[in-house]
Amino acid sequence: MSTPQRVLVLFAHPALHKSRTNRKLIEGVEALDGITFHDLYEAYPYLHIDVAAEQALLLEHDIVVFHFPFYWYSTPAILKEWQDLVLEHGWAYGHTGNALRGKRLLCVTTTGGREDAYQPDGHNRFTMRQLLAPLEATANLCGMGFLPPFVVHGTHLLDEDAMEHHHSDYRRILLALRDGRIDPERASLFPRLNTDLEAIFVDEEG
Ligand SMILES: Cc1cc2nc3c(=O)[nH]c(=O)nc-3n(C[C@H](O)[C@H](O)[C@H](O)COP(=O)(O)O)c2cc1C
């Protein structure tokens, strides 16, 4: 029996009323047992982040999910502000900064660009894993494990069936993370966490 993992989703979409893909992805996430859903733009519309509250929330969880639409090859502004303020020296990193050690970070993101654009010879010239390197380096500095990202590409081209499929994959991944049913070593062989779900699950949910 795996130890249950407490999962914190830090969601950052600055214009949720215009969102199609992420609005679908987060449908029902709030109601999942053992998953804390925290909408950063809703909590801090003026980006005045409550550092103590955010640090307390982090301490209560084992897996942190950054969930955001990909903006300018990076995160929306609030997630950068969150990192700049919350990941304090002496708390998250540095000699006495051990608060996040042993936890894991997962990035969940959606891109307008298609998957083939995110290749060394593609339109955007870099892979998603390369572009997410600053977040991977941040996780590393804080002693956190970094999972391959969950990425939905080509958002403008997704029909209803494709959206349902990604929504279902996201839900299954969150539940599997919570239940300790994802094998991090097998997952690390894939560019995306949602490349082949059956291959990374320790066993299927009952
Ligand atoms: C300010 C801004 C910057 C964007 N930058 C990128 C980008 O760098 N790469 C990309 O593939 N798509 C980019 N997009 C497209 C978004 O990633 C895409 O619209 C979003 O993931 C769709 O999700 P939503 O329906 O939840 O908004 C950008 C969109 C906006 C508004």
The ligand as an SDF file (V2000), in Angstrom:
LIG
                    3D

 31 33  0  0  0  0  0  0  0  0999 V2000
   -0.0730   36.5400  -23.4440 C   0  0  0  0  0  0  0  0  0  0  0  0
   -0.0820   35.2170  -24.1570 C   0  0  0  0  0  0  0  0  0  0  0  0
    1.1140   34.5890  -24.4400 C   0  0  0  0  0  0  0  0  0  0  0  0
    1.1230   33.3420  -25.0730 C   0  0  0  0  0  0  0  0  0  0  0  0
    2.3270   32.7400  -25.3090 N   0  0  0  0  0  0  0  0  0  0  0  0
    2.3490   31.5100  -25.8930 C   0  0  0  0  0  0  0  0  0  0  0  0
    3.5930   30.8420  -26.1050 C   0  0  0  0  0  0  0  0  0  0  0  0
    4.6700   31.3210  -25.7640 O   0  0  0  0  0  0  0  0  0  0  0  0
    3.5550   29.6250  -26.7010 N   0  0  0  0  0  0  0  0  0  0  0  0
    2.3850   29.0340  -27.0950 C   0  0  0  0  0  0  0  0  0  0  0  0
    2.4290   27.9260  -27.6140 O   0  0  0  0  0  0  0  0  0  0  0  0
    1.1850   29.6490  -26.8880 N   0  0  0  0  0  0  0  0  0  0  0  0
    1.1440   30.8450  -26.2910 C   0  0  0  0  0  0  0  0  0  0  0  0
   -0.0590   31.4730  -26.0460 N   0  0  0  0  0  0  0  0  0  0  0  0
   -1.3180   30.7250  -26.3040 C   0  0  0  0  0  0  0  0  0  0  0  0
   -1.8390   30.1150  -24.9810 C   0  0  0  0  0  0  0  0  0  0  0  0
   -0.8950   29.2390  -24.4200 O   0  0  0  0  0  0  0  0  0  0  0  0
   -3.1480   29.3890  -25.2110 C   0  0  0  0  0  0  0  0  0  0  0  0
   -4.0720   30.3260  -25.7130 O   0  0  0  0  0  0  0  0  0  0  0  0
   -3.6820   28.7890  -23.9050 C   0  0  0  0  0  0  0  0  0  0  0  0
   -2.8320   27.7540  -23.4590 O   0  0  0  0  0  0  0  0  0  0  0  0
   -5.0790   28.2510  -24.1230 C   0  0  0  0  0  0  0  0  0  0  0  0
   -5.6470   27.9000  -22.8760 O   0  0  0  0  0  0  0  0  0  0  0  0
   -6.9920   28.5920  -22.3440 P   0  0  0  0  0  0  0  0  0  0  0  0
   -8.0690   28.2340  -23.3320 O   0  0  0  0  0  0  0  0  0  0  0  0
   -7.2250   27.9800  -21.0080 O   0  0  0  0  0  0  0  0  0  0  0  0
   -6.7270   30.0780  -22.2490 O   0  0  0  0  0  0  0  0  0  0  0  0
   -0.0910   32.7270  -25.4530 C   0  0  0  0  0  0  0  0  0  0  0  0
   -1.3120   33.3900  -25.1800 C   0  0  0  0  0  0  0  0  0  0  0  0
   -1.3130   34.6140  -24.5390 C   0  0  0  0  0  0  0  0  0  0  0  0
   -2.6380   35.2920  -24.2650 C   0  0  0  0  0  0  0  0  0  0  0  0
  1  2  1  0
  2  3  1  0
  2 30  2  0
  3  4  2  0
  4  5  1  0
  4 28  1  0
  5  6  2  0
  6  7  1  0
  6 13  1  0
  7  8  2  0
  7  9  1  0
  9 10  1  0
 10 11  2  0
 10 12  1  0
 12 13  2  0
 13 14  1  0
 14 15  1  0
 14 28  1  0
 15 16  1  0
 16 17  1  0
 16 18  1  0
 18 19  1  0
 18 20  1  0
 20 21  1  0
 20 22  1  0
 22 23  1  0
 23 24  1  0
 24 25  2  0
 24 26  1  0
 24 27  1  0
 28 29  2  0
 29 30  1  0
 30 31  1  0
M  END
$$$$
